[in-house]
Amino acid sequence: MKRLRNAADDAEEYAADAIDFAIAAVEEAEYATLDAVLARAEADEAADAAK
């Protein structure tokens, strides 16, 4: 019985860690998107200024 409870505890901890990792990945993707938008805006601005 104790072994099964420990296995369940481990599975719950693993699931919680996976959720935390996924949340961090989404936040990182949001920052990457903002960086890409900013880089595109700067590139477009530079191209317009060079005309």
Phi, psi and omega in degrees: 000316181296322180297321179292321178294319178297319178296319178294318177300316179298319179296319178295319179294319178298317179297317179296319178295321179296321177295316178300318179297317180296319178298316179297322179294320178295317178298319178296321178295323177297316178296319179297321178296315178297320177299318180294319179297316179295316179299318179295319179296318179294319179295316178297319179296317179295320179294320178295322181290332181281348182286000000 
